[in-house]
Amino acid sequence: MVMLLANSAKAQLPLVQGDAVVTHSPAVNYWTGANSGIVLRVIKTSNTTSAPWGHSWNTSGMTPAGLKPGNYSAGQWTQTDLGTIFGITLDRQPNPNIYVSSTQIYNAGVSYARKVYCLSGTSGAKSLVYDFGDAARSLGNLKYCKIGGKDYIYVSDFQNGRIYRLTGTLGAPSPWVIASSVMINAAGNHFPYGLALRKMSGGAYRLYFAEIEQAYPYGTNKICYIDLSSTGDFTGTIQTITTPTLTLSPTTWASYTHDVPVIADMDFTADGSRMLIGQQTWAGNQTGSSSNLFAVINPHNSNVIELADPTGTDTWSYSGHNFPAGSAATNYKNCVGGVCYSNNILQKGSNNVACDTTVWFTSDYNVLTSPSQLVYGIQGMSSNGGTEATSILVDEDEDIAAGHYDKTYLGDVEVVKAAVDCSGCTCGSWQSNPTLNGNPIPGVPVIMHPFPPPINPGTSQNKSLIIPTNGTATEYHVLQDYPIQFVQGNVSGLINANYKCGGKNCSPSYAWTMVNATNAVLGQDTTQQIDLSKFNNLSCGTYTLTIKVKCGGGDKFCDSQTIPVTIICEPPSCCKATIDVALKSSSISAVINIPNPNVYSTANFNYTLNYNVAMSEVRVSVEDFKLVANSPNCLNCNNRPVTWGNILSATLNGTVMALTGAGAPATGSLPADYREAVYSTGTPLAPNSAGLNIKLSLPAVTELSCCQVSAYVCLKFTFKDTQCRECVQMVCGSIKLVPTGGGGKDDSNQKTESKKFEVFH
């Protein structure tokens, strides 16, 4: 009783790794006609330590009794709720949801519904994903994929020969929508059935599908593909892949004359190098009958086949692995169409996993003796191939008594894959130094002692033998650092790393972290390109940017690169030179804005610059500007750049200085915003004095005599000597804006009160 309760508890939802989901529609006993109504079951395959080779893996309630957890079916997994279903796909949730599609293949329950349902992976509750509407033919199969951060389900349709792309929200009760579709054949007499998605290099996806004809012998076993865009849409043209001959001759076994195979399901290994194909036998036109039995299942003429494409060129050949389906009595040609790879190792516990280690497929006929058993369900083999004797056999309705079997009513199978790094990726090497704005950052060797264990061998980590003074050889670890530095407030640029992983279709993934001198994390991300502008506000000091890289899944990083970042402040007073900035004259023209709202006032300043060393560059910039009034009502709405301390012009010794700022608007226009004037002609200024004139624009003011408005302006004078060392002088002053009666004329009462002071950094 304890064992029975334990097994029963194991079989319940939520769906977890190793669970095989199978369609069984409708669960009709071939001989007795008994109908359980169940169309979907979950079979636990994660822990198969108690499963025998070559015999039915029984539950405690079967004869003989076994240790397998009982198969599970939720309350809404019935023909009444879901109709007849074949196709299965699973999303990528921790407890994945199940998606199923309507079918017409079961002879005793023909349905032409065309619906896709979602069954919760935690509760089993159903919700309608999409209803294509009833028609003369049903749906084929379906596959889920997440591309570009969105969820898609691709559905093949027998009715019109299209493959649809549905999009929606995982597990949501609201129906999904058709995002797009593709017609696989212009003539309209070919139809898609089995589907599979293959991940290509660079993260792209390619959708493969089996193409069949409407009429017997159905043009069986032709496989095509179409590329998918970064948004999951169909792109390019449909291509037919190169395969060995997959078509079987119509069977003549017993009464099943002229029955032919079609490809109902496909699956790829994680690295995309192998393709598993599940054929399904369809009833051909029987002898003496002219009826068209399109998409009606019959047994005993369909295989499980594995193809290999190690070069990634879609030129496929047999992999050399054999997967005989069912018993020798029917030549091992009993696949019902459902196939998939699994990461759980057969006859091992739940934690014994490896990438694509197992193959499961639906099998219509396993006749076993000692004891006598008739197993109709799923068959598991090593992905390297096997025999019936080296298979694990599970009966789907858990009834293996003679005469009690569900021939021609099995369907598809999908297994929840265990979390294993199946990328096929291996660590590679850095292809170059990291780059800053496309330019390689020079590397600096760093020797670490004693020799530490490496993160993982890579080109940036080397071993060297250093001979100390005592003559004993010591092994050191030699790394490369890539130091960069910026002036405070000028941190910018894009850093790129360039790593190449080993293995096929393997792209690196990056993780970078910026820390300060105390290892406090200031920023981290998983992008390949790093925008340094986000660190523009860092204080002066030293920081470390570390870029780690890994190939494939898992938590193991292959290698790292270290970029020491130094933020330096502007240097102190650059030289011993005596520098003086003296205001010699000024004139102010304050303009009222009533006649013309677009006018502005002006201020004209003449300075004498004295310096006793040669200067290669002189810059003057507006560093601060604000308006002060005795009442807020005296301030107009001056919201255009030209009215807020814009530089209209500047000359040094009569030479026009270049203006920098907004750049595009013409000088003096309302949108103009020039904040710096630069003298840098390439000819240094000899030690002497120079005359600098600068003209600024100021706001227009009100004509009210009771208003007292002043503009406070700070100008920064920067001198650069011939050694590229800079000195700074600041000149600040208050400008009274008092218009005269006519407006626009100088006022003898207007004063420019200025003071100057040195600013040391």
C-alpha positions in Angstrom: 0.0 0.0 0.0 2.9 2.4 0.8 4.5 1.6 -2.6 1.2 2.2 -4.3 0.6 5.6 -2.7 4.2 6.7 -3.4 3.9 5.8 -7.1 0.5 7.5 -7.3 1.8 10.7 -5.8 4.7 10.7 -8.3 2.4 10.6 -11.3 0.6 13.8 -10.6 1.2 17.3 -12.0 3.1 19.6 -12.1 4.9 18.5 -15.2 8.6 18.1 -14.5 11.7 16.9 -16.4 11.5 13.4 -17.7 7.7 13.4 -18.0 6.6 11.9 -21.3 3.3 13.4 -22.7 1.4 11.1 -25.1 -1.7 11.4 -27.1 -4.0 8.3 -27.2 -7.1 9.4 -29.1 -9.7 8.2 -28.4 -8.5 5.4 -26.1 -10.6 2.7 -27.7 -9.9 -1.0 -27.2 -9.3 -2.5 -30.6 -11.2 -5.7 -29.9 -13.7 -4.8 -27.1 -14.6 -1.3 -28.3 -14.3 0.0 -24.7 -13.7 3.7 -24.6 -12.1 5.3 -21.5 -12.5 8.7 -23.2 -8.9 9.6 -22.3 -7.0 11.3 -25.1 -3.8 12.5 -23.2 -1.6 10.9 -20.6 1.6 11.7 -18.7 4.2 8.8 -18.3 7.0 9.2 -15.8 10.3 8.4 -17.5 12.9 10.4 -15.5 13.7 7.5 -13.1 13.8 4.1 -15.0 15.9 2.2 -12.5 13.1 -0.4 -12.0 12.3 -0.7 -15.8 13.3 -4.1 -17.3 14.9 -4.4 -20.7 12.7 -5.8 -23.4 9.5 -6.3 -21.3 6.6 -4.1 -20.2 7.5 -1.7 -17.4 4.5 -2.4 -15.1 2.8 -0.5 -12.4 1.8 -2.1 -9.0 -1.7 -2.7 -10.3 -0.6 -4.7 -13.4 0.2 -8.3 -13.8 3.0 -9.0 -13.0 3.2 -6.1 -10.5 5.9 -3.6 -11.1 7.3 -0.4 -9.7 6.5 2.1 -12.5 4.5 5.2 -11.4 1.1 5.0 -12.8 0.2 6.9 -16.0 -1.7 10.2 -15.2 -4.6 11.9 -17.0 -6.3 15.1 -15.8 -10.0 15.6 -15.7 -10.3 17.6 -18.9 -8.0 15.4 -21.0 -10.9 13.5 -22.6 -12.4 13.3 -26.0 -15.4 15.2 -24.8 -13.3 18.2 -23.9 -10.5 18.0 -26.5 -11.9 16.0 -29.4 -9.4 13.7 -31.1 -5.9 15.0 -30.9 -2.5 13.9 -32.2 0.2 16.6 -32.2 1.9 17.6 -29.0 4.4 20.4 -28.2 5.6 21.9 -24.9 6.7 25.4 -24.0 9.8 26.2 -22.0 8.3 27.0 -18.6 9.8 25.4 -15.5 6.7 23.3 -15.4 5.8 23.5 -19.1 2.4 23.8 -20.5 1.1 21.2 -23.1 -0.3 22.2 -26.5 -2.3 19.7 -28.6 -3.9 19.8 -32.1 -7.0 18.2 -33.5 -6.6 15.3 -35.9 -8.6 13.0 -38.1 -6.3 10.0 -38.2 -8.2 7.7 -35.8 -10.5 5.6 -37.9 -13.2 5.1 -35.2 -13.3 8.7 -34.2 -12.9 10.8 -37.4 -13.0 14.5 -36.6 -12.5 17.5 -38.8 -12.2 20.0 -36.0 -9.1 22.3 -36.4 -8.4 23.5 -32.8 -5.3 24.0 -30.7 -5.6 23.7 -26.9 -3.3 24.6 -24.1 -3.3 22.3 -21.0 -1.7 23.8 -17.9 1.5 22.0 -16.8 0.6 22.7 -13.2 -3.2 22.1 -13.0 -4.0 20.3 -16.2 -6.8 22.8 -16.9 -7.6 23.4 -20.6 -7.8 26.7 -22.5 -8.5 27.3 -26.2 -5.4 28.6 -28.0 -7.0 28.9 -31.5 -9.9 27.5 -33.5 -9.3 27.4 -37.2 -12.9 26.3 -37.8 -14.2 22.9 -38.9 -13.4 21.9 -42.4 -13.0 18.8 -44.6 -9.6 18.1 -43.2 -8.0 18.6 -39.8 -4.7 19.8 -38.5 -1.4 18.0 -38.8 1.2 18.7 -36.1 2.5 21.7 -34.1 5.8 23.0 -32.5 6.5 25.7 -30.0 9.5 28.1 -30.1 10.5 31.4 -28.4 12.1 33.7 -30.9 13.1 37.3 -30.2 11.6 37.2 -26.8 8.1 36.2 -28.0 6.3 32.9 -27.9 5.1 31.2 -31.2 3.4 28.0 -32.1 3.7 26.7 -35.7 0.8 24.6 -36.9 0.5 22.5 -40.0 -2.9 22.4 -41.7 -4.2 19.6 -43.9 -7.2 21.7 -45.1 -5.3 24.4 -47.1 -1.7 23.3 -47.2 -0.5 26.1 -44.9 1.8 26.4 -41.9 0.4 29.0 -39.5 2.4 31.0 -36.9 0.4 31.7 -33.8 1.5 34.2 -31.1 0.1 34.9 -27.7 0.8 34.7 -23.9 1.9 31.4 -22.3 -0.8 29.8 -20.2 -3.2 32.7 -20.7 -6.9 31.9 -21.1 -7.4 34.3 -24.0 -6.9 32.9 -27.5 -3.8 33.5 -29.5 -3.8 35.2 -32.9 -2.4 34.3 -36.3 0.8 36.3 -36.8 1.5 35.0 -40.3 1.3 31.8 -42.5 3.0 30.3 -45.5 1.6 28.2 -48.3 3.9 25.2 -49.0 2.7 24.4 -52.5 1.3 26.8 -55.1 -0.9 24.2 -56.6 -2.7 23.6 -53.3 -2.5 19.8 -53.5 0.4 19.3 -51.1 0.1 19.4 -47.3 2.5 19.8 -44.4 2.5 17.3 -41.5 5.4 16.7 -39.2 7.3 19.8 -38.0 10.6 20.5 -36.3 12.7 23.6 -35.4 16.4 23.6 -35.9 18.6 26.3 -34.3 21.2 27.5 -36.8 24.4 29.5 -36.3 24.1 33.0 -35.0 20.9 32.1 -33.1 18.7 31.9 -36.2 16.0 29.2 -36.6 14.9 27.1 -39.5 11.5 25.4 -39.7 11.5 21.9 -41.2 8.3 20.1 -42.3 7.2 16.9 -44.1 5.3 17.5 -47.3 2.7 15.0 -48.5 0.3 14.8 -51.5 -3.4 14.7 -51.3 -3.9 11.5 -53.3 -2.5 8.0 -52.8 0.5 7.2 -52.5 0.7 10.7 -50.9 4.2 11.6 -52.2 5.5 10.4 -48.9 8.6 11.4 -46.9 9.7 14.5 -48.6 11.3 17.0 -46.1 11.5 20.7 -46.7 12.4 23.8 -44.7 11.9 27.6 -44.6 14.0 30.1 -42.7 12.6 32.1 -39.9 13.4 35.8 -39.3 14.6 37.3 -36.0 10.8 37.9 -35.2 9.9 34.3 -36.0 8.3 35.1 -39.4 8.7 33.0 -42.5 11.4 34.4 -44.8 13.0 33.4 -48.0 11.8 30.5 -50.2 10.9 26.9 -49.3 13.8 24.5 -49.9 13.9 20.7 -50.2 16.6 19.0 -48.2 18.8 16.1 -49.6 18.0 12.8 -47.9 18.6 9.1 -48.6 15.5 7.2 -49.8 12.9 7.2 -47.0 9.9 5.8 -48.9 8.7 2.3 -48.1 6.8 0.1 -50.5 3.1 -0.4 -49.7 2.9 -3.2 -47.2 1.3 -6.5 -48.0 1.4 -7.8 -44.4 -1.8 -9.7 -43.5 -4.8 -7.6 -44.6 -3.0 -4.2 -44.6 -2.5 -4.0 -48.4 -1.3 -0.8 -50.0 -0.6 1.0 -46.7 2.1 3.7 -47.0 4.1 5.8 -44.5 4.1 9.5 -44.1 6.3 11.6 -41.7 4.2 12.7 -38.8 6.8 14.0 -36.4 10.5 15.1 -36.3 12.9 16.2 -33.7 16.5 17.6 -33.6 19.4 17.0 -31.2 20.3 20.2 -29.3 23.3 20.8 -31.6 21.1 20.3 -34.7 23.4 17.7 -36.2 20.9 14.8 -36.1 17.3 14.6 -37.1 14.9 12.0 -35.7 12.0 11.1 -38.1 8.8 9.3 -37.0 6.8 7.7 -39.8 3.1 6.9 -39.6 1.3 4.3 -41.7 -1.8 5.6 -43.6 -4.4 3.4 -45.1 -4.1 3.4 -48.8 -6.9 2.6 -51.2 -7.7 -1.0 -50.3 -7.9 -3.6 -53.0 -11.3 -3.4 -54.7 -12.1 0.0 -53.2 -11.9 3.4 -54.7 -12.3 5.4 -51.5 -9.8 8.0 -50.6 -8.5 7.3 -47.1 -6.4 10.4 -46.7 -5.0 10.7 -43.2 -6.5 7.5 -41.7 -4.0 5.5 -39.6 -3.2 1.8 -40.1 -0.3 -0.2 -38.7 2.8 -2.0 -39.7 4.6 0.0 -42.4 6.4 2.9 -40.7 9.9 3.3 -39.3 11.9 5.5 -36.9 14.8 6.9 -38.8 17.7 9.1 -37.8 19.6 11.2 -40.3 22.8 13.2 -39.7 24.1 16.5 -41.2 27.4 17.1 -39.5 28.4 19.9 -41.9 25.2 21.9 -41.5 24.7 22.1 -45.2 21.3 20.2 -45.2 22.8 17.2 -47.0 21.5 14.4 -44.8 22.5 10.7 -44.6 21.7 7.9 -42.3 23.3 8.3 -38.9 24.0 4.6 -38.5 21.8 4.3 -35.5 19.0 1.8 -35.8 15.7 2.1 -33.9 13.5 -0.9 -34.7 9.9 -0.1 -33.7 7.9 -2.9 -32.3 8.3 -6.6 -33.0 10.1 -8.7 -35.6 6.7 -10.3 -36.6 6.0 -7.1 -38.4 9.6 -6.3 -39.5 10.0 -3.7 -36.8 7.9 -1.2 -38.8 5.4 -0.2 -36.2 6.1 3.5 -35.4 2.9 5.5 -35.0 4.6 8.8 -35.8 5.6 10.3 -32.5 9.4 10.7 -31.8 11.6 12.8 -29.5 15.0 12.9 -27.8 15.3 12.8 -24.0 18.2 13.8 -21.7 17.3 11.1 -19.1 19.5 8.0 -19.3 17.7 4.7 -19.4 17.7 2.5 -16.4 19.1 5.3 -14.3 17.8 7.7 -11.7 16.3 11.2 -12.3 19.7 12.9 -11.8 21.5 10.8 -14.4 21.2 13.0 -17.4 23.2 13.7 -20.6 22.4 15.5 -23.7 20.1 13.7 -26.1 21.0 10.3 -24.6 17.7 8.6 -25.2 15.1 8.3 -28.0 11.4 7.7 -27.2 8.8 6.9 -29.9 5.2 5.6 -30.1 5.1 1.9 -31.1 2.0 0.0 -32.2 3.0 -3.6 -31.7 5.3 -5.3 -29.2 4.5 -9.0 -28.8 6.4 -10.4 -25.9 6.6 -13.8 -24.2 7.5 -15.1 -20.7 5.1 -13.7 -19.6 2.9 -13.1 -22.6 2.4 -9.4 -23.1 1.0 -7.1 -25.8 2.5 -3.7 -25.3 1.0 -0.7 -27.2 2.6 2.6 -26.1 6.0 4.2 -26.1 9.3 2.5 -26.6 12.6 3.9 -25.3 16.1 3.2 -26.6 19.6 4.6 -26.3 20.1 7.4 -28.9 22.9 5.2 -30.2 20.3 2.7 -31.3 19.3 -0.6 -30.0 16.9 -3.5 -30.3 13.5 -4.6 -28.9 15.5 -6.5 -26.3 17.4 -3.4 -25.2 14.3 -1.2 -25.1 12.1 0.0 -22.3 8.4 -0.6 -23.1 5.5 1.3 -21.6 1.8 0.4 -22.3 -0.2 3.6 -22.5 -3.5 2.3 -21.1 -1.7 0.0 -18.7 -3.6 -3.1 -20.0 -1.3 -5.8 -21.6 -3.7 -8.7 -21.4 -4.2 -10.7 -24.6 -6.9 -9.2 -26.7 -6.9 -5.9 -24.7 -5.0 -3.5 -26.8 -5.5 -0.2 -28.5 -4.1 -0.8 -32.0 -4.3 2.2 -34.3 -5.2 4.6 -31.5 -1.8 5.7 -30.3 -0.4 9.2 -31.2 2.5 11.6 -30.5 5.0 11.8 -27.7 7.0 14.7 -26.2 9.4 14.4 -23.2 10.2 17.3 -20.8 13.9 17.6 -21.2 16.2 17.7 -18.2 18.3 20.8 -17.7 21.5 19.9 -19.4 24.0 21.9 -21.4 23.3 20.4 -24.8 24.7 23.2 -26.8 27.7 21.1 -28.0 29.8 24.1 -27.3 33.4 24.1 -25.9 35.6 26.9 -24.7 37.6 28.6 -27.4 39.8 31.7 -27.4 39.9 35.4 -27.5 40.2 36.5 -31.1 41.7 40.0 -30.3 42.2 42.5 -27.6 39.0 44.2 -26.4 38.3 47.3 -28.5 37.3 50.8 -27.6 35.3 52.5 -30.4 36.7 49.8 -32.8 40.4 50.4 -31.8 42.2 47.6 -30.0 43.1 48.5 -26.4 46.9 47.8 -25.8 47.5 44.9 -23.4 49.8 45.1 -20.4 51.2 41.8 -19.0 50.4 41.1 -15.4 52.4 38.4 -13.5 50.6 36.8 -10.6 52.5 34.8 -7.9 52.2 32.2 -6.6 50.7 30.5 -9.7 46.9 30.4 -9.2 44.5 28.0 -10.9 43.2 29.6 -14.1 39.5 30.4 -14.7 39.9 28.2 -17.8 42.8 27.9 -20.2 42.6 30.6 -22.9 44.9 32.7 -25.0 44.9 35.5 -22.4 46.4 33.2 -19.8 49.9 31.8 -20.2 52.5 30.1 -18.0 56.0 31.3 -17.8 59.1 30.1 -15.9 60.7 32.9 -14.0 64.1 32.3 -12.5 64.4 34.2 -9.2 67.7 35.3 -7.7 68.0 32.1 -5.7 68.2 30.2 -9.0 65.0 28.1 -8.4 62.6 27.9 -11.2 59.2 29.2 -10.3 56.0 29.0 -12.3 54.1 32.2 -12.7 50.7 33.0 -14.2 50.9 35.7 -16.9 47.8 37.6 -17.7 46.9 40.6 -19.9 45.2 43.7 -18.6 43.9 46.4 -20.9 44.0 49.7 -19.0 42.2 52.8 -20.2 41.8 56.3 -18.6 39.4 59.2 -18.9 39.2 62.8 -17.6 36.4 63.1 -15.1 33.1 63.9 -16.9 34.4 62.7 -20.2 33.9 59.0 -19.9 32.4 57.6 -23.1 32.9 55.0 -25.9 31.9 51.5 -26.8 33.9 48.5 -25.6 33.6 45.3 -27.6 34.9 41.8 -26.7 35.7 39.2 -29.4 35.7 35.6 -28.3 35.2 32.5 -30.5 33.7 29.3 -29.0 34.5 25.8 -30.1 31.8 23.5 -31.4 29.2 23.9 -34.1 26.7 26.7 -34.1 28.0 28.0 -30.8 28.0 31.7 -30.0 29.6 33.2 -26.9 27.7 34.9 -24.2 29.2 37.7 -22.1 28.8 39.0 -18.5 30.6 42.2 -17.4 30.9 43.9 -14.1 32.2 47.3 -13.1 33.5 47.6 -9.5 35.3 50.4 -7.5 38.4 50.1 -5.5 36.5 48.4 -2.6 34.9 45.9 -5.0 31.5 47.5 -4.7 29.5 46.7 -7.9 28.6 49.8 -9.8 27.1 48.2 -12.9 26.7 44.8 -14.6 25.1 43.4 -17.7 25.1 40.5 -20.2 25.7 42.4 -23.4 28.7 42.0 -25.7 29.0 45.7 -26.3 29.5 48.0 -23.2 28.5 51.7 -23.4 30.8 53.5 -21.0 28.8 56.7 -21.0 26.7 55.3 -18.2 29.8 55.8 -16.0 30.3 59.4 -16.9 29.6 60.6 -13.4 32.3 58.5 -11.7 34.5 60.2 -9.2 38.2 60.4 -9.7 39.9 57.1 -8.8 40.5 53.6 -10.1 37.9 51.1 -11.2 37.9 47.6 -12.7 35.8 46.4 -15.6 35.8 42.6 -16.0 34.4 40.9 -19.0 33.6 37.1 -18.6 32.6 34.8 -21.4 31.0 31.4 -21.6 30.1 29.0 -24.3 26.8 27.1 -24.1 24.6 26.8 -21.1 25.5 26.2 -17.5 27.3 28.4 -15.0 30.9 27.8 -16.1 32.8 30.7 -17.6 35.5 30.0 -20.1 37.7 33.1 -19.7 37.8 36.7 -18.7 39.4 40.0 -19.7 40.2 42.8 -17.2 40.1 46.5 -18.1 41.4 48.8 -15.3 39.7 52.1 -15.7 41.3 55.3 -14.2 39.3 58.5 -13.9 41.5 61.5 -13.6 40.5 65.0 -12.5 41.6 68.0 -14.6 45.1 68.9 -13.6 45.9 71.8 -11.2 47.2 75.1 -12.3 49.4 74.0 -15.2 52.4 76.2 -15.0 54.2 78.9 -13.1 53.1 81.5 -15.6 51.3 84.7 -14.5 48.0 85.0 -16.2 45.7 88.0 -15.9 42.3 88.6 -17.4 41.2 92.2 -17.2 37.9 93.8 -18.4 38.7 97.0 -20.3 35.3 98.1 -21.6 31.8 96.9 -22.0 28.5 98.1 -23.6 25.0 96.8 -23.0 22.0 97.1 -25.2 18.9 96.2 -23.3 15.8 95.8 -25.6 12.2 95.6 -24.6 10.2 92.8 -26.1 6.8 94.4 -26.6 7.3 95.6 -30.3 8.9 92.3 -31.3 8.8 89.1 -29.1 11.8 87.6 -31.0 14.3 90.4 -30.1 17.2 89.9 -27.7 19.5 92.2 -25.8 23.3 92.2 -26.3 26.4 92.6 -24.2 29.9 93.4 -25.7 33.0 92.8 -23.5 36.6 93.7 -24.2 39.3 91.9 -22.2 43.0 92.2 -22.0 44.8 88.8 -21.5 48.3 88.9 -20.0 50.5 85.7 -20.0 54.2 85.2 -19.8 54.5 81.8 -21.4 53.6 80.7 -25.0 50.0 79.5 -25.3 48.8 77.0 -28.0 45.1 77.5 -27.4 42.7 79.9 -25.6 39.1 79.0 -24.9 36.4 81.1 -23.4 33.1 79.5 -22.4 29.8 80.5 -20.7 29.9 78.5 -17.5 27.0 80.0 -15.6 24.0 82.3 -16.4 21.0 83.3 -14.4 18.5 86.1 -14.2 17.8 88.0 -11.0 14.8 90.3 -10.6 13.2 92.3 -7.7 9.9 90.6 -8.6 9.1 87.4 -10.5 6.6 89.4 -12.5 9.5 91.3 -14.0 10.9 88.2 -15.8 9.6 87.5 -19.3 9.3 84.0 -20.7 12.6 83.9 -22.5 12.7 80.2 -23.5 15.0 80.4 -26.6 18.7 79.5 -26.4 19.7 82.8 -28.0 18.3 84.7 -25.0 20.3 82.9 -22.4 24.0 83.9 -22.7 24.6 82.6 -26.2 27.9 83.6 -27.7 27.2 85.7 -30.8 30.9 86.2 -31.8 34.4 86.3 -30.4 37.8 87.5 -31.6 41.4 87.3 -30.2 43.8 89.9 -31.6 41.3 90.4 -34.4 41.3 86.7 -35.4 37.8 85.1 -35.4 37.4 82.4 -32.8 35.5 79.2 -33.7 32.2 78.7 -31.9 31.1 75.4 -30.6 27.7 74.3 -29.3 24.5 73.5 -31.1 26.3 73.9 -34.4 23.4 73.8 -36.9 21.6 77.1 -36.4 23.0 80.3 -37.8 24.8 82.6 -35.4 22.3 85.0 -33.9 19.2 82.9 -34.8 16.7 82.1 -32.1 17.6 78.4 -31.9 21.3 79.0 -31.7 23.1 77.9 -28.6 26.9 78.5 -28.8 28.6 78.2 -25.4 32.3 78.2 -26.2 34.7 80.1 -28.5 38.1 78.6 -29.3 41.3 80.1 -30.6 43.6 77.3 -31.9 45.3 78.2 -35.2 48.3 76.0 -34.9 50.6 79.0 -34.3 51.3 79.4 -30.5 50.7 82.9 -29.0 54.0 84.3 -27.9 54.3 85.5 -24.3 52.6 88.9 -24.4 49.2 90.4 -24.0 46.2 89.9 -26.3 42.9 91.6 -26.7 39.8 89.4 -26.6 36.3 90.6 -27.6 33.2 88.6 -26.9 29.6 89.4 -27.7 26.8 87.7 -25.8 23.1 87.7 -26.3 20.8 88.4 -23.3 17.1 88.4 -22.8 14.8 91.2 -23.7 13.3 92.9 -20.7 10.1 94.6 -19.7 9.7 98.4 -20.1 8.4 98.8 -16.6 10.7 101.3 -14.8 9.9 99.7 -11.4 11.5 96.4 -12.5 15.1 95.8 -11.7 16.5 92.9 -13.7 20.1 91.7 -13.8 21.9 88.9 -15.6 24.6 87.0 -13.7 27.3 85.6 -16.1 30.4 83.5 -15.4 33.0 83.2 -18.2 35.7 80.6 -18.0 39.0 81.4 -19.7 41.2 78.3 -20.4 44.8 78.6 -21.4 46.7 75.7 -22.8 50.5 76.0 -23.0 52.7 74.3 -25.6 53.0 71.2 -23.4 49.3 70.7 -23.4 48.9 71.8 -19.8 45.9 73.9 -19.0 45.2 76.8 -16.6 41.8 78.2 -15.8 40.6 81.7 -14.9 37.0 82.5 -14.1 35.4 86.0 -14.6 32.0 86.5 -13.2 29.9 89.7 -13.2 26.4 91.2 -12.9 24.8 93.0 -15.8 22.0 95.4 -15.1 19.3 95.3 -17.8 17.6 98.7 -17.8 16.1 99.8 -21.2 16.1 103.4 -22.2 12.9 105.1 -23.5 13.6 104.2 -27.2 14.7 100.7 -26.5 17.8 99.2 -27.8 20.2 102.1 -26.8 23.0 102.1 -24.4 22.2 103.4 -20.9 24.9 105.3 -19.0 23.5 104.0 -15.8 24.1 100.4 -16.8 27.1 98.8 -15.1 29.1 95.7 -15.5 30.5 94.7 -12.2 33.0 91.9 -12.5 35.4 90.0 -10.4 38.0 87.4 -11.4 39.4 84.5 -9.5 41.5 81.4 -10.1 39.9 78.0 -9.9 42.1 75.2 -8.8 41.1 71.6 -9.4 
